[in-house]
Amino acid sequence: MPATVTIEKAITGEEQLADVRDPLHALSEFYRALNSRNLKLMEENWDASDESAMDNPLGGIKRGWNEIMAVYERLFQVDGSYHFEFHDYTLHRFNEVFYVVGRERGFVEKQGKRLEMKIRTTRVFRFDGQRWRQIHHHGSIDDAHLLAAYQAAVKRR
């Protein structure tokens, strides 16, 4: 695979990719864990070290798996449905690191209200000798009203 690849097809988490050494497997696994609310699979996808970091609309900056996990636990407890996919992205690979830069789209539906989500997203993965593990995520929502509505939909109970 060349160092930088533009990918046309969206990643949904439903891809059938068996090779854990394939960067797209790691990316698909993340969206499978996210969309199925599978915290165990999410933990397998992330690097559990203190070096992991996430900066996203729901949690601000979180460092280390324990802080990152708390954000996913909150999202997974949403009383409603959601679905996300990754599209319009490039994949950049350099030896034991790859990152993707693109967009997430999807929805969050709660109490009959549906938010159409649009998030600028970057994810970074590191190869641990056996498989790719996510070490960084950054997500941004440009629309301030959408950001506030998303945060309210996923607020702590």
Sequence and secondary structure as in RCSB ss.txt:
>XXXX:A:sequence
MPATVTIEKAITGEEQLADVRDPLHALSEFYRALNSRNLKLMEENWDASDESAMDNPLGGIKRGWNEIMAVYERL
FQVDGSYHFEFHDYTLHRFNEVFYVVGRERGFVEKQGKRLEMKIRTTRVFRFDGQRWRQIHHHGSIDDAHLLAAY
QAAVKRR
>XXXX:A:secstr
  SEEEE S B S      TTSHHHHHHHHHHHHHHT HHHHHHHB  STT EEEETTTEEEEHHHHHHHHHHHH
HT SSEEEEEEEEEEEEEETTEEEEEEEEEEEEEETTEEEEEEEEEEEEEEE SSSEEEEEEEEE S HHHHHHH
HHHT   
